[in-house]
Amino acid sequence: MGFARTRAAARQLVNHGHVTVNGKKVDIASYLCKLGDVVAFKETSPLKVVKESVEGKPTIPGYVTVDAEKFSGVYARLPERNELPKDINEAQIIEYYNRLL
C-alpha cells in the first residue's frame, strides 16, 4: 500500500504493533488479510517514516485502494498473476507446499 519503502520495513512496522486490520492490532507480519479488510495505522501512528514513504508517491497496485490522508487502505480484490512483484519465485512456493503434503 506504499506505507513502507521495503518489505523489511513493512514487516518491522507490523511487528512493532503500529498496524491494525479492521480496527484490531496486528503484530504478526505473516497475517493473512481477507478481501475487504481495512489496513490502517493506530491513532498514535503514523510515524515519520510512513509519512515520508507516502509523500514519495509510491506505485500502488490495482488490487488495493489507499487513502493516503488517513493512512489506511482496503484489500479490494485478489491480485492477478501479472500484478505480482517480479522477485516472487512461484516455483519455490509450489515446491515448499508440496513438501507439506
PAVOGU-869925 format. One record per atom (N, C-alpha, C): residue number from 1; residue in one letter; atom name; x, y, z. Coordinates in Angstrom, 1 decimal. Each point is the difference from the previous one (the first is absolute). Layout:
PAVOGU-869925
<rec n="NUM" res="A" atom="CA" xx="X" yy="Y" zz="Z"/>
...
//
This chain:
PAVOGU-869925
<rec n="1" res="M" atom="N" xx="0.8" yy="-1.2" zz="0.0"/>
<rec n="1" res="M" atom="CA" xx="-0.8" yy="1.2" zz="0.0"/>
<rec n="1" res="M" atom="C" xx="0.9" yy="1.3" zz="0.0"/>
<rec n="2" res="G" atom="N" xx="1.3" yy="-0.2" zz="0.1"/>
<rec n="2" res="G" atom="CA" xx="0.8" yy="1.1" zz="-0.1"/>
<rec n="2" res="G" atom="C" xx="0.4" yy="0.7" zz="1.3"/>
<rec n="3" res="F" atom="N" xx="-0.4" yy="-0.7" zz="1.1"/>
<rec n="3" res="F" atom="CA" xx="0.3" yy="0.6" zz="1.3"/>
<rec n="3" res="F" atom="C" xx="1.4" yy="-0.2" zz="0.5"/>
<rec n="4" res="A" atom="N" xx="0.8" yy="-0.9" zz="-0.7"/>
<rec n="4" res="A" atom="CA" xx="1.4" yy="-0.2" zz="0.3"/>
<rec n="4" res="A" atom="C" xx="0.7" yy="-0.1" zz="-1.3"/>
<rec n="5" res="R" atom="N" xx="1.3" yy="0.3" zz="0.0"/>
<rec n="5" res="R" atom="CA" xx="0.8" yy="-0.1" zz="-1.3"/>
<rec n="5" res="R" atom="C" xx="0.4" yy="-1.4" zz="-0.4"/>
<rec n="6" res="T" atom="N" xx="0.1" yy="-0.9" zz="1.0"/>
<rec n="6" res="T" atom="CA" xx="0.5" yy="-1.3" zz="-0.3"/>
<rec n="6" res="T" atom="C" xx="-0.9" yy="-1.0" zz="0.8"/>
<rec n="7" res="R" atom="N" xx="0.0" yy="-1.3" zz="-0.4"/>
<rec n="7" res="R" atom="CA" xx="-0.7" yy="-1.0" zz="0.7"/>
<rec n="7" res="R" atom="C" xx="0.5" yy="-0.1" zz="1.5"/>
<rec n="8" res="A" atom="N" xx="1.3" yy="0.0" zz="0.1"/>
<rec n="8" res="A" atom="CA" xx="0.6" yy="-0.1" zz="1.4"/>
<rec n="8" res="A" atom="C" xx="-0.5" yy="1.2" zz="0.9"/>
<rec n="9" res="A" atom="N" xx="-0.1" yy="1.2" zz="-0.6"/>
<rec n="9" res="A" atom="CA" xx="-0.5" yy="1.1" zz="0.8"/>
<rec n="9" res="A" atom="C" xx="-1.5" yy="-0.2" zz="0.4"/>
<rec n="10" res="A" atom="N" xx="-0.7" yy="-0.5" zz="-1.0"/>
<rec n="10" res="A" atom="CA" xx="-1.5" yy="-0.3" zz="0.3"/>
<rec n="10" res="A" atom="C" xx="-0.1" yy="-1.1" zz="1.1"/>
<rec n="11" res="R" atom="N" xx="0.8" yy="-1.0" zz="-0.1"/>
<rec n="11" res="R" atom="CA" xx="-0.1" yy="-1.1" zz="1.0"/>
<rec n="11" res="R" atom="C" xx="0.4" yy="0.6" zz="1.4"/>
<rec n="12" res="Q" atom="N" xx="0.9" yy="0.9" zz="0.0"/>
<rec n="12" res="Q" atom="CA" xx="0.4" yy="0.6" zz="1.3"/>
<rec n="12" res="Q" atom="C" xx="-1.1" yy="0.8" zz="0.6"/>
<rec n="13" res="L" atom="N" xx="-0.7" yy="0.8" zz="-0.9"/>
<rec n="13" res="L" atom="CA" xx="-1.1" yy="0.8" zz="0.5"/>
<rec n="13" res="L" atom="C" xx="-1.1" yy="-0.9" zz="0.6"/>
<rec n="14" res="V" atom="N" xx="-0.3" yy="-1.1" zz="-0.6"/>
<rec n="14" res="V" atom="CA" xx="-1.0" yy="-1.0" zz="0.5"/>
<rec n="14" res="V" atom="C" xx="0.5" yy="-0.6" zz="1.3"/>
<rec n="15" res="N" atom="N" xx="1.2" yy="-0.5" zz="0.0"/>
<rec n="15" res="N" atom="CA" xx="0.6" yy="-0.7" zz="1.2"/>
<rec n="15" res="N" atom="C" xx="0.0" yy="0.9" zz="1.2"/>
<rec n="16" res="H" atom="N" xx="0.1" yy="1.3" zz="-0.2"/>
<rec n="16" res="H" atom="CA" xx="0.1" yy="1.0" zz="1.1"/>
<rec n="16" res="H" atom="C" xx="-1.4" yy="0.5" zz="0.4"/>
<rec n="17" res="G" atom="N" xx="-1.0" yy="-0.6" zz="-0.6"/>
<rec n="17" res="G" atom="CA" xx="-1.4" yy="0.3" zz="0.4"/>
<rec n="17" res="G" atom="C" xx="-0.6" yy="1.3" zz="-0.5"/>
<rec n="18" res="H" atom="N" xx="0.5" yy="0.6" zz="-1.0"/>
<rec n="18" res="H" atom="CA" xx="-0.5" yy="1.2" zz="-0.5"/>
<rec n="18" res="H" atom="C" xx="-1.2" yy="-0.1" zz="-1.0"/>
<rec n="19" res="V" atom="N" xx="-0.3" yy="-1.3" zz="-0.4"/>
<rec n="19" res="V" atom="CA" xx="-1.0" yy="-0.2" zz="-1.0"/>
<rec n="19" res="V" atom="C" xx="-1.3" yy="-0.7" zz="0.6"/>
<rec n="20" res="T" atom="N" xx="-1.1" yy="0.4" zz="-0.6"/>
<rec n="20" res="T" atom="CA" xx="-1.3" yy="-0.6" zz="0.4"/>
<rec n="20" res="T" atom="C" xx="-0.6" yy="-0.6" zz="-1.3"/>
<rec n="21" res="V" atom="N" xx="-0.8" yy="-1.0" zz="0.2"/>
<rec n="21" res="V" atom="CA" xx="-0.8" yy="-0.6" zz="-1.0"/>
<rec n="21" res="V" atom="C" xx="-1.4" yy="0.0" zz="0.5"/>
<rec n="22" res="N" atom="N" xx="-0.9" yy="0.7" zz="-0.7"/>
<rec n="22" res="N" atom="CA" xx="-1.4" yy="0.1" zz="0.5"/>
<rec n="22" res="N" atom="C" xx="-0.1" yy="0.5" zz="1.4"/>
<rec n="23" res="G" atom="N" xx="0.9" yy="0.9" zz="0.4"/>
<rec n="23" res="G" atom="CA" xx="0.0" yy="0.6" zz="1.3"/>
<rec n="23" res="G" atom="C" xx="0.6" yy="-0.8" zz="1.1"/>
<rec n="24" res="K" atom="N" xx="0.5" yy="-1.1" zz="-0.3"/>
<rec n="24" res="K" atom="CA" xx="0.7" yy="-0.9" zz="1.0"/>
<rec n="24" res="K" atom="C" xx="1.5" yy="0.0" zz="-0.3"/>
<rec n="25" res="K" atom="N" xx="0.8" yy="0.2" zz="1.1"/>
<rec n="25" res="K" atom="CA" xx="1.5" yy="0.0" zz="-0.1"/>
<rec n="25" res="K" atom="C" xx="0.5" yy="-1.4" zz="-0.5"/>
<rec n="26" res="V" atom="N" xx="0.9" yy="0.1" zz="-1.0"/>
<rec n="26" res="V" atom="CA" xx="0.6" yy="-1.1" zz="-0.6"/>
<rec n="26" res="V" atom="C" xx="1.5" yy="0.1" zz="0.2"/>
<rec n="27" res="D" atom="N" xx="0.7" yy="-1.0" zz="0.6"/>
<rec n="27" res="D" atom="CA" xx="1.4" yy="0.1" zz="0.2"/>
<rec n="27" res="D" atom="C" xx="0.7" yy="-1.2" zz="-0.6"/>
<rec n="28" res="I" atom="N" xx="-0.6" yy="-0.7" zz="-0.9"/>
<rec n="28" res="I" atom="CA" xx="0.5" yy="-1.2" zz="-0.7"/>
<rec n="28" res="I" atom="C" xx="0.1" yy="0.4" zz="-1.5"/>
<rec n="29" res="A" atom="N" xx="1.2" yy="0.1" zz="-0.5"/>
<rec n="29" res="A" atom="CA" xx="0.2" yy="0.4" zz="-1.4"/>
<rec n="29" res="A" atom="C" xx="-0.6" yy="-0.9" zz="-1.0"/>
<rec n="30" res="S" atom="N" xx="-0.1" yy="-1.3" zz="0.3"/>
<rec n="30" res="S" atom="CA" xx="-0.6" yy="-1.0" zz="-0.9"/>
<rec n="30" res="S" atom="C" xx="-1.5" yy="-0.1" zz="0.1"/>
<rec n="31" res="Y" atom="N" xx="-0.6" yy="1.0" zz="0.6"/>
<rec n="31" res="Y" atom="CA" xx="-1.5" yy="0.0" zz="0.2"/>
<rec n="31" res="Y" atom="C" xx="-0.6" yy="0.0" zz="-1.4"/>
<rec n="32" res="L" atom="N" xx="-1.0" yy="-0.9" zz="-0.2"/>
<rec n="32" res="L" atom="CA" xx="-0.7" yy="-0.1" zz="-1.3"/>
<rec n="32" res="L" atom="C" xx="-1.2" yy="0.9" zz="0.0"/>
<rec n="33" res="C" atom="N" xx="0.0" yy="1.0" zz="-0.9"/>
<rec n="33" res="C" atom="CA" xx="-1.2" yy="0.8" zz="-0.1"/>
<rec n="33" res="C" atom="C" xx="-1.0" yy="-0.6" zz="-0.9"/>
<rec n="34" res="K" atom="N" xx="-1.3" yy="0.3" zz="0.2"/>
<rec n="34" res="K" atom="CA" xx="-1.1" yy="-0.5" zz="-0.8"/>
<rec n="34" res="K" atom="C" xx="-0.5" yy="1.2" zz="-0.9"/>
<rec n="35" res="L" atom="N" xx="-0.7" yy="-0.3" zz="-1.0"/>
<rec n="35" res="L" atom="CA" xx="-0.6" yy="1.0" zz="-0.9"/>
<rec n="35" res="L" atom="C" xx="-0.8" yy="0.9" zz="0.8"/>
<rec n="36" res="G" atom="N" xx="0.1" yy="1.3" zz="-0.1"/>
<rec n="36" res="G" atom="CA" xx="-0.7" yy="1.0" zz="0.7"/>
<rec n="36" res="G" atom="C" xx="0.6" yy="0.5" zz="1.3"/>
<rec n="37" res="D" atom="N" xx="1.1" yy="-0.6" zz="0.4"/>
<rec n="37" res="D" atom="CA" xx="0.6" yy="0.4" zz="1.3"/>
<rec n="37" res="D" atom="C" xx="0.6" yy="1.4" zz="-0.2"/>
<rec n="38" res="V" atom="N" xx="-0.2" yy="0.8" zz="1.1"/>
<rec n="38" res="V" atom="CA" xx="0.6" yy="1.3" zz="0.0"/>
<rec n="38" res="V" atom="C" xx="1.3" yy="0.0" zz="0.8"/>
<rec n="39" res="V" atom="N" xx="1.0" yy="0.4" zz="-0.6"/>
<rec n="39" res="V" atom="CA" xx="1.4" yy="0.0" zz="0.6"/>
<rec n="39" res="V" atom="C" xx="0.3" yy="1.5" zz="0.3"/>
<rec n="40" res="A" atom="N" xx="0.3" yy="0.3" zz="1.3"/>
<rec n="40" res="A" atom="CA" xx="0.2" yy="1.4" zz="0.4"/>
<rec n="40" res="A" atom="C" xx="1.1" yy="0.0" zz="1.1"/>
<rec n="41" res="F" atom="N" xx="0.3" yy="1.2" zz="0.4"/>
<rec n="41" res="F" atom="CA" xx="0.9" yy="0.2" zz="1.1"/>
<rec n="41" res="F" atom="C" xx="-0.7" yy="0.4" zz="1.3"/>
<rec n="42" res="K" atom="N" xx="0.6" yy="-0.3" zz="1.1"/>
<rec n="42" res="K" atom="CA" xx="-0.6" yy="0.4" zz="1.3"/>
<rec n="42" res="K" atom="C" xx="-0.1" yy="1.5" zz="0.0"/>
<rec n="43" res="E" atom="N" xx="-0.8" yy="0.5" zz="0.9"/>
<rec n="43" res="E" atom="CA" xx="-0.2" yy="1.5" zz="0.1"/>
<rec n="43" res="E" atom="C" xx="1.3" yy="0.6" zz="0.4"/>
<rec n="44" res="T" atom="N" xx="0.9" yy="-0.6" zz="0.8"/>
<rec n="44" res="T" atom="CA" xx="1.2" yy="0.6" zz="0.4"/>
<rec n="44" res="T" atom="C" xx="1.0" yy="0.0" zz="-1.2"/>
<rec n="45" res="S" atom="N" xx="-0.2" yy="-0.8" zz="-1.0"/>
<rec n="45" res="S" atom="CA" xx="0.8" yy="0.0" zz="-1.2"/>
<rec n="45" res="S" atom="C" xx="-0.7" yy="0.9" zz="-1.0"/>
<rec n="46" res="P" atom="N" xx="0.4" yy="0.3" zz="-1.1"/>
<rec n="46" res="P" atom="CA" xx="1.2" yy="-0.6" zz="-0.7"/>
<rec n="46" res="P" atom="C" xx="1.3" yy="0.7" zz="0.4"/>
<rec n="47" res="L" atom="N" xx="1.0" yy="-0.7" zz="-0.2"/>
<rec n="47" res="L" atom="CA" xx="1.3" yy="0.5" zz="0.3"/>
<rec n="47" res="L" atom="C" xx="0.6" yy="0.9" zz="-1.1"/>
<rec n="48" res="K" atom="N" xx="1.1" yy="0.7" zz="0.3"/>
<rec n="48" res="K" atom="CA" xx="0.6" yy="0.8" zz="-1.0"/>
<rec n="48" res="K" atom="C" xx="0.4" yy="-0.8" zz="-1.2"/>
<rec n="49" res="V" atom="N" xx="0.5" yy="-1.2" zz="0.2"/>
<rec n="49" res="V" atom="CA" xx="0.4" yy="-0.8" zz="-1.1"/>
<rec n="49" res="V" atom="C" xx="-1.2" yy="-0.3" zz="-1.0"/>
<rec n="50" res="V" atom="N" xx="-1.2" yy="-0.3" zz="0.6"/>
<rec n="50" res="V" atom="CA" xx="-1.1" yy="-0.2" zz="-0.8"/>
<rec n="50" res="V" atom="C" xx="-0.5" yy="1.2" zz="-0.8"/>
<rec n="51" res="K" atom="N" xx="0.1" yy="1.1" zz="0.6"/>
<rec n="51" res="K" atom="CA" xx="-0.4" yy="1.3" zz="-0.6"/>
<rec n="51" res="K" atom="C" xx="0.9" yy="0.2" zz="-1.2"/>
<rec n="52" res="E" atom="N" xx="1.3" yy="-0.2" zz="0.2"/>
<rec n="52" res="E" atom="CA" xx="1.0" yy="0.2" zz="-1.1"/>
<rec n="52" res="E" atom="C" xx="-0.2" yy="-0.9" zz="-1.1"/>
<rec n="53" res="S" atom="N" xx="-0.4" yy="-1.3" zz="0.3"/>
<rec n="53" res="S" atom="CA" xx="-0.2" yy="-1.0" zz="-1.1"/>
<rec n="53" res="S" atom="C" xx="-1.2" yy="0.4" zz="-0.8"/>
<rec n="54" res="V" atom="N" xx="-1.1" yy="0.5" zz="0.7"/>
<rec n="54" res="V" atom="CA" xx="-1.2" yy="0.3" zz="-0.8"/>
<rec n="54" res="V" atom="C" xx="0.2" yy="1.3" zz="-0.8"/>
<rec n="55" res="E" atom="N" xx="0.8" yy="0.9" zz="0.5"/>
<rec n="55" res="E" atom="CA" xx="0.3" yy="1.3" zz="-0.7"/>
<rec n="55" res="E" atom="C" xx="0.9" yy="-0.3" zz="-1.3"/>
<rec n="56" res="G" atom="N" xx="0.7" yy="-1.2" zz="0.0"/>
<rec n="56" res="G" atom="CA" xx="0.8" yy="-0.3" zz="-1.1"/>
<rec n="56" res="G" atom="C" xx="-0.8" yy="-0.6" zz="-1.2"/>
<rec n="57" res="K" atom="N" xx="-1.3" yy="0.1" zz="0.1"/>
<rec n="57" res="K" atom="CA" xx="-1.0" yy="-0.5" zz="-1.1"/>
<rec n="57" res="K" atom="C" xx="0.4" yy="-1.4" zz="-0.5"/>
<rec n="58" res="P" atom="N" xx="-0.2" yy="-1.0" zz="0.9"/>
<rec n="58" res="P" atom="CA" xx="0.3" yy="-1.4" zz="-0.4"/>
<rec n="58" res="P" atom="C" xx="-1.0" yy="-0.5" zz="-1.1"/>
<rec n="59" res="T" atom="N" xx="0.4" yy="-1.0" zz="-0.7"/>
<rec n="59" res="T" atom="CA" xx="-0.8" yy="-0.6" zz="-0.9"/>
<rec n="59" res="T" atom="C" xx="-1.0" yy="-1.0" zz="0.7"/>
<rec n="60" res="I" atom="N" xx="-1.3" yy="0.3" zz="-0.1"/>
<rec n="60" res="I" atom="CA" xx="-1.0" yy="-0.8" zz="0.7"/>
<rec n="60" res="I" atom="C" xx="-0.5" yy="-1.1" zz="-0.9"/>
<rec n="61" res="P" atom="N" xx="0.0" yy="-1.3" zz="0.4"/>
<rec n="61" res="P" atom="CA" xx="-0.6" yy="-1.0" zz="-0.9"/>
<rec n="61" res="P" atom="C" xx="-1.5" yy="0.2" zz="-0.1"/>
<rec n="62" res="G" atom="N" xx="-0.6" yy="-0.5" zz="-1.1"/>
<rec n="62" res="G" atom="CA" xx="-1.4" yy="0.1" zz="-0.3"/>
<rec n="62" res="G" atom="C" xx="-0.9" yy="-0.7" zz="0.9"/>
<rec n="63" res="Y" atom="N" xx="0.5" yy="-1.0" zz="0.8"/>
<rec n="63" res="Y" atom="CA" xx="-0.9" yy="-0.8" zz="0.8"/>
<rec n="63" res="Y" atom="C" xx="-0.2" yy="0.6" zz="1.4"/>
<rec n="64" res="V" atom="N" xx="0.6" yy="1.1" zz="0.3"/>
<rec n="64" res="V" atom="CA" xx="-0.3" yy="0.7" zz="1.3"/>
<rec n="64" res="V" atom="C" xx="-0.4" yy="1.4" zz="-0.3"/>
<rec n="65" res="T" atom="N" xx="-0.8" yy="0.6" zz="0.9"/>
<rec n="65" res="T" atom="CA" xx="-0.3" yy="1.4" zz="-0.1"/>
<rec n="65" res="T" atom="C" xx="0.5" yy="0.7" zz="1.3"/>
<rec n="66" res="V" atom="N" xx="0.7" yy="1.1" zz="-0.2"/>
<rec n="66" res="V" atom="CA" xx="0.7" yy="0.7" zz="1.1"/>
<rec n="66" res="V" atom="C" xx="-0.5" yy="1.4" zz="0.2"/>
<rec n="67" res="D" atom="N" xx="-0.2" yy="0.3" zz="1.2"/>
<rec n="67" res="D" atom="CA" xx="-0.3" yy="1.4" zz="0.4"/>
<rec n="67" res="D" atom="C" xx="1.2" yy="0.6" zz="0.7"/>
<rec n="68" res="A" atom="N" xx="0.8" yy="0.7" zz="-0.7"/>
<rec n="68" res="A" atom="CA" xx="1.3" yy="0.5" zz="0.5"/>
<rec n="68" res="A" atom="C" xx="-0.2" yy="1.0" zz="1.2"/>
<rec n="69" res="E" atom="N" xx="-1.1" yy="0.7" zz="0.0"/>
<rec n="69" res="E" atom="CA" xx="-0.2" yy="1.0" zz="1.0"/>
<rec n="69" res="E" atom="C" xx="-0.3" yy="-0.7" zz="1.4"/>
<rec n="70" res="K" atom="N" xx="-0.7" yy="-1.1" zz="-0.1"/>
<rec n="70" res="K" atom="CA" xx="-0.4" yy="-0.7" zz="1.2"/>
<rec n="70" res="K" atom="C" xx="1.0" yy="-1.1" zz="0.4"/>
<rec n="71" res="F" atom="N" xx="1.0" yy="-0.2" zz="-0.9"/>
<rec n="71" res="F" atom="CA" xx="1.0" yy="-1.1" zz="0.2"/>
<rec n="71" res="F" atom="C" xx="-0.7" yy="-1.3" zz="0.1"/>
<rec n="72" res="S" atom="N" xx="-0.9" yy="-0.4" zz="-0.9"/>
<rec n="72" res="S" atom="CA" xx="-0.8" yy="-1.2" zz="0.0"/>
<rec n="72" res="S" atom="C" xx="-0.2" yy="-0.5" zz="-1.4"/>
<rec n="73" res="G" atom="N" xx="-0.3" yy="-1.3" zz="-0.1"/>
<rec n="73" res="G" atom="CA" xx="-0.3" yy="-0.5" zz="-1.3"/>
<rec n="73" res="G" atom="C" xx="-0.9" yy="-1.2" zz="0.1"/>
<rec n="74" res="V" atom="N" xx="-0.6" yy="-0.4" zz="-1.1"/>
<rec n="74" res="V" atom="CA" xx="-0.9" yy="-1.2" zz="0.0"/>
<rec n="74" res="V" atom="C" xx="0.6" yy="-1.0" zz="-1.0"/>
<rec n="75" res="Y" atom="N" xx="0.0" yy="-1.3" zz="0.4"/>
<rec n="75" res="Y" atom="CA" xx="0.3" yy="-1.1" zz="-0.9"/>
<rec n="75" res="Y" atom="C" xx="-1.2" yy="-0.3" zz="-0.8"/>
<rec n="76" res="A" atom="N" xx="-0.1" yy="0.6" zz="-1.2"/>
<rec n="76" res="A" atom="CA" xx="-1.2" yy="0.0" zz="-0.8"/>
<rec n="76" res="A" atom="C" xx="-0.2" yy="-1.3" zz="-0.8"/>
<rec n="77" res="R" atom="N" xx="1.0" yy="-0.6" zz="-0.6"/>
<rec n="77" res="R" atom="CA" xx="-0.2" yy="-1.2" zz="-0.8"/>
<rec n="77" res="R" atom="C" xx="1.3" yy="-0.8" zz="0.0"/>
<rec n="78" res="L" atom="N" xx="-0.1" yy="-1.3" zz="-0.4"/>
<rec n="78" res="L" atom="CA" xx="1.2" yy="-0.8" zz="-0.2"/>
<rec n="78" res="L" atom="C" xx="0.8" yy="0.5" zz="-1.1"/>
<rec n="79" res="P" atom="N" xx="1.3" yy="0.0" zz="0.1"/>
<rec n="79" res="P" atom="CA" xx="0.9" yy="0.5" zz="-1.1"/>
<rec n="79" res="P" atom="C" xx="0.0" yy="-1.0" zz="-1.1"/>
<rec n="80" res="E" atom="N" xx="0.2" yy="0.5" zz="-1.2"/>
<rec n="80" res="E" atom="CA" xx="0.2" yy="-0.9" zz="-1.2"/>
<rec n="80" res="E" atom="C" xx="1.5" yy="-0.3" zz="-0.1"/>
<rec n="81" res="R" atom="N" xx="0.3" yy="-1.1" zz="-0.7"/>
<rec n="81" res="R" atom="CA" xx="1.4" yy="-0.4" zz="0.0"/>
<rec n="81" res="R" atom="C" xx="0.9" yy="1.0" zz="-0.5"/>
<rec n="82" res="N" atom="N" xx="-0.4" yy="0.8" zz="-1.0"/>
<rec n="82" res="N" atom="CA" xx="0.9" yy="1.0" zz="-0.6"/>
<rec n="82" res="N" atom="C" xx="0.2" yy="1.2" zz="1.0"/>
<rec n="83" res="E" atom="N" xx="-0.8" yy="0.1" zz="1.0"/>
<rec n="83" res="E" atom="CA" xx="0.2" yy="1.1" zz="1.0"/>
<rec n="83" res="E" atom="C" xx="1.0" yy="-0.3" zz="1.1"/>
<rec n="84" res="L" atom="N" xx="0.4" yy="-1.3" zz="0.1"/>
<rec n="84" res="L" atom="CA" xx="0.9" yy="-0.4" zz="1.1"/>
<rec n="84" res="L" atom="C" xx="1.4" yy="0.6" zz="-0.2"/>
<rec n="85" res="P" atom="N" xx="0.7" yy="0.3" zz="1.0"/>
<rec n="85" res="P" atom="CA" xx="1.4" yy="0.5" zz="-0.1"/>
<rec n="85" res="P" atom="C" xx="0.8" yy="-1.1" zz="-0.8"/>
<rec n="86" res="K" atom="N" xx="1.0" yy="0.5" zz="-0.7"/>
<rec n="86" res="K" atom="CA" xx="0.8" yy="-0.9" zz="-0.8"/>
<rec n="86" res="K" atom="C" xx="1.0" yy="-0.8" zz="0.8"/>
<rec n="87" res="D" atom="N" xx="0.2" yy="0.4" zz="1.3"/>
<rec n="87" res="D" atom="CA" xx="1.0" yy="-0.8" zz="0.8"/>
<rec n="87" res="D" atom="C" xx="-0.6" yy="-1.2" zz="0.7"/>
<rec n="88" res="I" atom="N" xx="-1.3" yy="-0.3" zz="-0.3"/>
<rec n="88" res="I" atom="CA" xx="-0.6" yy="-1.1" zz="0.6"/>
<rec n="88" res="I" atom="C" xx="0.3" yy="-1.2" zz="-0.9"/>
<rec n="89" res="N" atom="N" xx="0.5" yy="-1.1" zz="0.6"/>
<rec n="89" res="N" atom="CA" xx="0.3" yy="-1.2" zz="-0.8"/>
<rec n="89" res="N" atom="C" xx="-1.1" yy="-1.0" zz="0.3"/>
<rec n="90" res="E" atom="N" xx="-0.9" yy="-0.2" zz="-0.9"/>
<rec n="90" res="E" atom="CA" xx="-1.2" yy="-0.8" zz="0.2"/>
<rec n="90" res="E" atom="C" xx="0.5" yy="-1.5" zz="0.1"/>
<rec n="91" res="A" atom="N" xx="1.0" yy="-0.4" zz="-0.7"/>
<rec n="91" res="A" atom="CA" xx="0.4" yy="-1.4" zz="0.1"/>
<rec n="91" res="A" atom="C" xx="0.5" yy="-0.4" zz="1.4"/>
<rec n="92" res="Q" atom="N" xx="0.6" yy="1.0" zz="0.7"/>
<rec n="92" res="Q" atom="CA" xx="0.4" yy="-0.3" zz="1.4"/>
<rec n="92" res="Q" atom="C" xx="-1.2" yy="-0.1" zz="0.9"/>
<rec n="93" res="I" atom="N" xx="-1.0" yy="0.8" zz="-0.2"/>
<rec n="93" res="I" atom="CA" xx="-1.2" yy="-0.1" zz="0.8"/>
<rec n="93" res="I" atom="C" xx="-0.7" yy="-1.3" zz="-0.2"/>
<rec n="94" res="I" atom="N" xx="-0.1" yy="-0.5" zz="-1.2"/>
<rec n="94" res="I" atom="CA" xx="-0.7" yy="-1.2" zz="-0.3"/>
<rec n="94" res="I" atom="C" xx="0.8" yy="-1.2" zz="0.6"/>
<rec n="95" res="E" atom="N" xx="1.4" yy="0.1" zz="-0.2"/>
<rec n="95" res="E" atom="CA" xx="0.8" yy="-1.1" zz="0.6"/>
<rec n="95" res="E" atom="C" xx="-0.1" yy="0.0" zz="1.5"/>
<rec n="96" res="Y" atom="N" xx="-0.1" yy="1.1" zz="0.7"/>
<rec n="96" res="Y" atom="CA" xx="-0.1" yy="0.0" zz="1.4"/>
<rec n="96" res="Y" atom="C" xx="-1.3" yy="-0.6" zz="0.5"/>
<rec n="97" res="Y" atom="N" xx="-1.1" yy="0.3" zz="-0.6"/>
<rec n="97" res="Y" atom="CA" xx="-1.3" yy="-0.5" zz="0.4"/>
<rec n="97" res="Y" atom="C" xx="-0.2" yy="-1.5" zz="-0.4"/>
<rec n="98" res="N" atom="N" xx="0.7" yy="-0.4" zz="-1.1"/>
<rec n="98" res="N" atom="CA" xx="0.0" yy="-1.4" zz="-0.4"/>
<rec n="98" res="N" atom="C" xx="0.6" yy="-0.9" zz="1.1"/>
<rec n="99" res="R" atom="N" xx="1.1" yy="0.5" zz="0.7"/>
<rec n="99" res="R" atom="CA" xx="0.6" yy="-0.7" zz="1.0"/>
<rec n="99" res="R" atom="C" xx="-0.9" yy="-0.2" zz="1.2"/>
<rec n="100" res="L" atom="N" xx="-0.9" yy="0.9" zz="0.2"/>
<rec n="100" res="L" atom="CA" xx="-0.9" yy="-0.1" zz="1.2"/>
<rec n="100" res="L" atom="C" xx="-1.1" yy="-1.0" zz="-0.2"/>
<rec n="101" res="L" atom="N" xx="-0.3" yy="-0.4" zz="-1.2"/>
<rec n="101" res="L" atom="CA" xx="-1.0" yy="-1.0" zz="-0.3"/>
<rec n="101" res="L" atom="C" xx="0.3" yy="-1.4" zz="0.3"/>
//
